Structures are given as structure tokens and as C-alpha cells.
Amino acid sequence: MSRDAGSKRKALGRGLDALIPTKAAEAAPEGPATSAAVTAIRPNPWQPRTEFVPERLRELADSIRQRGVLQPLVVRPAGAGFELISGERRFRAAQLAGLTTVPVVVREASDAEMLEIALIENVQREDLNPIEEARAYRRMVDELELTQDAVAERVGKDRSTVANALRLLQLPARIQERVAIGEISAGHARALAAAGSEPARLALAERVARERLSVRDTERLAREAQRAGTDADRKAAEDRICRALGTKVNLQVRRNGAGRVVIDFYNLEQLNGLIERLAGRS
């Protein structure tokens, strides 16, 4: 990454305060508020949130019918209309409530700023489920070329929080789906990562969801599954070497992956045969 690019991103990050409404700014956004036709507003194409709970949207729509949209949406000019910067839930609820116009604050924002705003705003407001949040961090790393430390600084979270979230994306898609819809928590999912093979993880995830196991129980079962998988893999490896050498073999593997291979022989003739095989002379 060039020094100029890094400086540009730093400047962009500082400028986001004027574009991402904080709690104080939510009550009184900067700049004059105006109104815009709902049909003239396009959703933010970089919106990381994909799950909108219908019941909560209906509740917000009911409130909007009674009191209107109390906090203006933030938009940018786009062609003959506008593109949404922030306020996706209010925009959807206003549509559901049947409003034809909504209050807006018009601001200028580049495509790069739109992407960063969409990601950071949702994470800061905790609007995302754990998988959406992890994907937002991944996009910040990949598309904004930020380190995990820089991502953590931008969203106001610890680096460990960002790192743990990103690990969720290494899990099988089915487990990610369970986390996204709330069947299991992010804590359960992180525990499942230690279960070893993908089939073992999927089976344990099913059990966690079915029996509503605690995170601690999940961690214990994941360790047991990992040990069982390791034992099975070791036994399969021993059997394969045993067939190749024609004698008993014992693999002793330590936690760090190092270990020993113990090969039994019962007389000097068998030892000489083993030496020839291992030396590649047979």
C-alpha cells in the first residue's frame, strides 16, 4: 500500500464523522432537511445488512404512520433522484407505511465513502447479525485494503473482536446460516471451530441447536469431537503404515503436531527387511 493511499484513507476516515450520524447527530443532522419522493430514492448498493426482521419493520411502519419519520434519511444526489447513504430501515418502513415523501438531508459522498459509510455505520449501530458483521469486516479488509487493526479502529472495537468475527467465515456455510438466523450464537460457532472435521462441526451444530446447549457444553463437546477425530486419523495412519511394512506401528503425536513413529520388529531378519524397505531397496 502506498503512503499516499494510506494518507487518503486516513483523511477519509476522519471525514466520515460528517457523513455517519452519531447519536448526537441523529437528533439534528447537519445541513437543512428537505423532502424527497420515496420513488426518487434508491437503496444503498453497499448495504451490508441483508436481514430485516419483518415484525420490527411493521412496528416501525406503525410508528411512522402515527408520528411520521422523525429523523431524516441521509442521501446523496444520483441522476435525477437520490441514493440512500443511511436510514435503510426507516426507508423500508416508510415504504411499508405508504408514505409518498420522506424528510432527507442531502450530502455529497464518493463511491468509496458510500462503501465505508455503509459498512461502518451498521457495525457501530450494531444493526447486523454476527455473520453480516463478519462479512462487513471482510469487505473492509478486502475492498478498503485495511488491516484488522485499522478496521477495529474505524468501528471502535477491539482487534480481537474483529479477528473473532472473521473466523466465523471459515465455518461451513450451513453453520453460518444458523448463526445468521439466530439458531446458535457467535460464541457457539467459535466453539464449533475446534470440533475438527466439517462433518463433526455440522453434526455438533445440529445438536447445539436441537438441545439448546450452552457455549461451555459446546466447547467441551468440540474438544471431545476433535480428540475422537484425531484418534481416528491416527489409527487410520497406523493401519496404512502397518500394511506397507508388515508389522505393528504406533504413532505418538503431541499437541503441537510433532511426535514419533514406533515400528515393532520381532527378530533380526525382520529388522533387516524393514531397513531395506525404508531405504527403498526392496
CORKAFEN-V887850 format. One record per backbone hydrogen bond with DSSP energy under -0.5 kcal/mol. NH is the residue of the N-H (numbers start at 1). CO is the residue of the C=O. Records with the same first field share a line. If there is no record, write none. Layout:
NH = CO + CO
This chain:
6 = 2
7 = 3
8 = 4
9 = 5
10 = 6
11 = 7
12 = 8
13 = 9
14 = 10
15 = 11
16 = 12 + 13
17 = 14
18 = 15
19 = 16
20 = 16
21 = 19
26 = 22
27 = 23 + 24
28 = 24
34 = 104
36 = 102
38 = 100
40 = 37
41 = 38
42 = 82
47 = 44
50 = 48
52 = 50
53 = 51
57 = 53
58 = 54
59 = 55
60 = 56
61 = 57
62 = 58
63 = 59
64 = 60
65 = 61
66 = 62
67 = 63
68 = 64
70 = 68
72 = 70
73 = 103
74 = 86
75 = 73 + 105
76 = 83
78 = 81
81 = 78
82 = 40
83 = 76
84 = 42
85 = 74
86 = 74
91 = 87
92 = 88
93 = 89
94 = 90
95 = 91
96 = 92
97 = 93
98 = 94 + 95
99 = 94
102 = 36
104 = 34
105 = 73
106 = 32
107 = 75 + 105
114 = 110
115 = 111
116 = 112
117 = 113
118 = 114
119 = 115
120 = 116
121 = 117
122 = 118
123 = 119
124 = 120
125 = 121
126 = 123
127 = 122
128 = 122
133 = 129
134 = 130
135 = 131
136 = 132
137 = 133
138 = 134
139 = 135
140 = 136
141 = 137
142 = 138
143 = 139
144 = 139
146 = 140
151 = 147
152 = 148
153 = 149
154 = 150
155 = 151
156 = 152
157 = 152
162 = 158
163 = 159
164 = 160
165 = 161
166 = 162
167 = 163
168 = 164 + 165
169 = 166
170 = 167
171 = 168
175 = 172
176 = 172
177 = 173
178 = 174
179 = 175
180 = 176
181 = 177
182 = 179
183 = 178
184 = 178
189 = 185
190 = 186
191 = 187
192 = 188
193 = 189
194 = 191
195 = 192
196 = 193
197 = 195
201 = 197
202 = 198
203 = 199
204 = 200
205 = 201
206 = 202
207 = 203
208 = 204
209 = 205
210 = 206
211 = 207
212 = 208
213 = 208
218 = 214
219 = 215
220 = 216
221 = 217
222 = 218
223 = 219
224 = 220
225 = 221
226 = 222
227 = 223
228 = 224
229 = 225
230 = 226
231 = 227
232 = 228
233 = 229
234 = 230
235 = 231
236 = 232
237 = 233
238 = 234
239 = 235
240 = 236
241 = 237
242 = 238
243 = 239
244 = 240
245 = 241
246 = 242
247 = 242
250 = 262
252 = 250 + 260
253 = 251
254 = 258
257 = 254
260 = 252
262 = 250 + 260
263 = 261
264 = 248 + 262
271 = 267
272 = 268
273 = 269
274 = 270
275 = 271
276 = 272
277 = 273
278 = 274
279 = 275
280 = 277
281 = 276
282 = 276
